Amino acid sequence: MAIEDIGLVGINVRMWRHLAVLYPTPGTNWRKFAFVLPVTAMNMMQFVYLLRMWGDLPAFILNMFFFSAIFNALMRTWLVIIKRVQFEEFLDQLSTLFHCIHESADEWGRGILQRAEREARHLAILNLSASFLDIVGALLSPLFREERAHPFGVALPGVNMTSSPVYEAVYLAQLPTPLLLSMMYMPFVSLFAGLAIFGKAMLQILVHRLDQIGGVEQSEEVRFRMLTSCIRYHIQVMGYVRELNKLVTNIVAAEAIIFGSIICSLLFCLNIITSPTQVISIVMYIFTMLYVLFTYYNRANDLGIENNRVAEAVYNVPWYEASIRFRKTLLIFLMQTQNPLEIRVGNVYPMTLAMFQSLLNASYSYFTMLRGVTSK
């Protein structure tokens, strides 16, 4: 079974393979540059446009959101391109772990794996669909304005972007953005979620295996063999989560800063605009940011919760029926499960729902401070 056939990551990996972001060949390597460079050029033109909009605060904030969102999408894609070898090695590790469960005799574990695949696949489809419709809305919004404007404000020095035929040409050039930006922005979110869902599934399988240890019908040797098998499996899961953390820790730290700043700015923008169309757009963009952040932190939080259940399952193993050798081994395993199994923001803060709430509280605090300063 190829990596694209694994439902946990299949949609995202298939997309990135087609664009040569992952698994490029000499014949397809050019695709990633044809995919990324036009969007990079548009992002630079957005920056020039922002410099021109400095005096118009609502327009500046709104276009700052578009600039930051596209910059973030580019940052994710360039990260995968630069760390391509590490991502491919990690996906190989995932494939190995997946096939060990899929080809095992553990019917309960295979059922957990199928549910995880189904959940990750549905989430990837939802993310792509929502992102596509969100960008289509941004693409159509200029049609409801009185003045000429592009969906994504861009500018070039010495060029009047609102005069014909420049305006029409730029608008037509931005028509593919719903497809391009959806394929650039959401696969990383869905991949992160799929990888976290798989980590959670492995921990659930480990809890189930630990629950099977014990009973009068099991000999001492069988119990000890089952325990050591669980310990080896737990070490594999810890290695998997550790490698996942190495891949994503810096990007989620950068996104925490970017998203927190964007949410604060958009909340402030809601207080100074009067256009109903812009109000609806900004509310939609705020919910988009919140959804992406929640997807990250909720999936990472599930790993920590499931790891606590592993510790509880180890504690509930009937050690009092076993030998001294079994008890000592179980005690060492219990100590090992006390180590937090988590993804960290910048290798500092654990990605939990408490951290998500703290980030929202910080954004709102900066918003209220900004509103207080400007209302004086």
PEDA-V137304 format. One record per residue. PSI is psi as a letter, one per 20 degrees, with the letter a starting at -180 (none if undefined). OMEGA is omega as a letter, one per 20 degrees, with the letter a starting at -180 (none if undefined). Layout:
<<PSI	OMEGA> <PSI	OMEGA>>
//
This chain:
<<p	r> <r	a> <h	r> <i	a> <i	r> <o	a> <h	a> <h	a> <j	a> <g	a> <g	a> <g	a> <h	r> <h	r> <g	a> <h	r> <g	r> <h	a> <j	r> <k	r> <h	r> <q	r> <l	r> <q	r> <r	r> <h	a> <i	a> <i	a> <h	a> <h	a> <h	a> <h	r> <h	r> <h	r> <g	a> <h	a> <g	r> <h	r> <h	r> <g	r> <g	r> <h	r> <h	r> <h	r> <h	r> <h	r> <g	r> <g	r> <h	r> <h	r> <h	r> <h	a> <j	a> <h	a> <h	a> <n	a> <g	r> <g	r> <h	r> <g	a> <g	a> <g	r> <h	r> <h	r> <g	r> <g	r> <g	a> <g	a> <g	a> <h	r> <g	r> <g	r> <g	r> <g	a> <g	r> <g	a> <g	r> <h	r> <g	a> <h	r> <g	a> <h	a> <k	a> <g	a> <g	r> <g	r> <g	a> <h	r> <h	r> <g	r> <h	r> <g	r> <g	r> <g	a> <g	r> <g	r> <h	a> <g	a> <h	r> <h	r> <g	a> <h	a> <j	a> <r	r> <j	a> <n	a> <h	r> <g	r> <h	r> <h	r> <g	r> <g	a> <g	r> <g	r> <h	r> <g	r> <g	a> <g	r> <g	a> <h	r> <g	r> <h	r> <g	r> <g	r> <g	r> <g	a> <g	r> <g	a> <g	a> <g	r> <g	r> <g	a> <h	r> <g	a> <h	r> <h	r> <g	r> <h	a> <h	a> <i	a> <h	r> <h	a> <i	a> <j	r> <q	r> <h	a> <r	r> <p	r> <q	r> <q	r> <g	r> <o	a> <p	r> <q	r> <q	r> <q	r> <p	r> <j	a> <p	r> <o	a> <i	a> <i	r> <q	r> <q	j> <j	a> <g	a> <g	a> <h	a> <g	r> <g	r> <g	r> <h	r> <h	a> <i	a> <h	r> <i	a> <h	r> <g	r> <g	a> <g	a> <h	r> <g	r> <i	a> <h	a> <g	a> <h	a> <h	r> <g	r> <g	a> <h	r> <g	r> <g	a> <g	r> <g	r> <h	r> <h	r> <h	r> <g	r> <g	r> <g	a> <g	r> <h	r> <h	r> <g	r> <h	r> <g	r> <g	r> <g	r> <h	r> <h	r> <h	a> <i	a> <p	r> <r	a> <q	a> <h	a> <i	a> <p	r> <r	r> <h	a> <h	r> <g	r> <g	a> <h	r> <g	r> <h	r> <g	a> <h	r> <g	r> <h	r> <g	r> <h	a> <g	r> <h	r> <g	r> <g	a> <g	r> <g	r> <h	r> <g	a> <h	r> <g	r> <h	r> <g	r> <g	r> <h	a> <h	a> <i	a> <g	a> <h	a> <h	r> <h	r> <g	r> <h	a> <h	r> <g	r> <g	a> <g	a> <h	r> <g	r> <g	a> <g	a> <g	r> <g	a> <g	a> <h	r> <g	r> <h	a> <h	r> <h	a> <i	a> <j	r> <q	a> <i	a> <p	r> <h	r> <g	r> <h	r> <g	r> <g	a> <g	a> <g	r> <g	r> <g	a> <h	r> <g	r> <h	r> <g	r> <g	a> <h	a> <g	a> <g	r> <g	a> <h	r> <g	r> <g	a> <h	r> <g	r> <h	r> <h	r> <h	r> <h	r> <g	r> <g	r> <g	a> <h	r> <h	r> <h	r> <h	r> <g	r> <g	r> <g	a> <h	r> <g	a> <h	a> <i	r> <p	a> <m	a> <h	a> <i	r> <i	a> <r	a> <r	r> <g	r> <g	r> <g	a> <g	a> <g	r> <g	r> <h	r> <g	r> <g	r> <g	r> <h	r> <h	r> <h	a> <i	r> <i	r> <p	a> <p	r> <n	a> <r	r> <p	a> <q	r> <o	a> <k	a> <k	a> <f	a> <p	r> <q	r> <n	r> <r	r> <h	r> <h	r> <h	r> <g	r> <h	r> <h	r> <g	r> <h	r> <g	r> <g	r> <g	a> <h	r> <g	r> <h	r> <g	a> <h	r> <g	r> <g	r> <h	r> <h	a> <g	a> <h	a> <i	a> <none	none>>
//
